[in-house]
Amino acid sequence: MPETTIRKFTVGMACYGDNDGVEENNLTHLRHPYRGTDDTFLEHHLESSDPIKQFAVWMNEAIAHKGVIEANAMSLSTVSSDGKPSSRMVLLKGFNNDGFKFYTNYNSRKANEMATNANVALMFYWNTMHRSVRIEGKATKIETSNSTEYFSTRPRKSQIAAHVSIKQSYPIESRDKLLEVEKDIEKRYKGVDVPKPEYWGGYIVKPESIEFWQGQSNRMHDRLRFRKRESNENVTTNPCLREGENGWVYERLMP
Ligand SMILES: Cc1cc2nc3c(=O)[nH]c(=O)nc-3n(C[C@H](O)[C@H](O)[C@H](O)COP(=O)(O)O)c2cc1C
């Protein structure tokens, strides 16, 4: 079967042509260098043994890093009531000791899943820095007043779009249909502020574990995972466990 080379990828033509089958597209040659062995992330490199403060350090470095376009973009994984996971990207809009905040539509698939199972996972990947952060915890809705306040700061077009997407993730017949509804909403709120739809708002994820990952070219990656100390754990008798601040402990994980 003929093959087409797209940049460095070799892609089976069946993906693009009208052949029946799809060839296996081999990507085993893709290998990007990460950090060198003299550029490690060791325990003494932590600027804080409170993972929220350490996250603030990495987030600020990611925001300042030229190669990172949207440092606050993260994947959010939820689990359905029948145990099936799903992931999507959302934007982190704030964090503090209480957790990590994002905004969405309370009628969406993610919202339905979080309503039956509050356990979620967040993940950041700042590829040009060879860093990733994994967070696991429980999501709860934030105060409506907090969502209303944030909604009022959004661009008007985004506010209108929130009214158009009344049931995010449900099928709609065409883009034209969406544009029709958009026009109606624009007419409805002509000359006045666009109110927050009642089905739109924020969540906060209270973290139970936070892992800082920094990649090495030789795959001997650095991984420091913080978690809440369990009642029977003792840092003096467990050589893997280190004392953190504010009830956290941390440990190095095998790469
Ligand atoms: C970079 C990026 C950022 C996004 N940010 C958000 C967000 O903050 N809130 C949101 O509801 N959807 C956001 N989306 C869209 C979601 O990924 C997703 O399509 C939508 O929320 C529906 O997901 P669901 O059907 O699983 O609920 C973003 C998508 C991308 C690629």
The ligand as an ORCA input file, in Angstrom:
! r2SCAN-3c Opt
* xyz 0 1
  C      -7.587     24.123     25.711
  C      -9.043     23.879     25.986
  C      -9.655     24.522     27.043
  C     -10.997     24.295     27.335
  N     -11.550     24.904     28.427
  C     -12.823     24.605     28.782
  C     -13.357     25.106     30.011
  O     -12.697     25.814     30.779
  N     -14.632     24.765     30.308
  C     -15.395     23.951     29.504
  O     -16.549     23.690     29.848
  N     -14.903     23.446     28.355
  C     -13.630     23.750     27.977
  N     -13.103     23.209     26.822
  C     -13.950     22.290     26.028
  C     -13.937     20.894     26.672
  O     -12.713     20.249     26.403
  C     -15.110     20.008     26.230
  O     -15.213     19.945     24.833
  C     -16.452     20.480     26.781
  O     -16.328     21.039     28.068
  C     -17.459     19.339     26.831
  O     -16.973     18.313     27.658
  P     -17.907     17.169     28.304
  O     -18.843     16.732     27.214
  O     -17.021     16.071     28.674
  O     -18.604     17.775     29.463
  C     -11.763     23.430     26.511
  C     -11.132     22.775     25.433
  C      -9.805     22.993     25.186
  C      -9.148     22.242     24.052
*
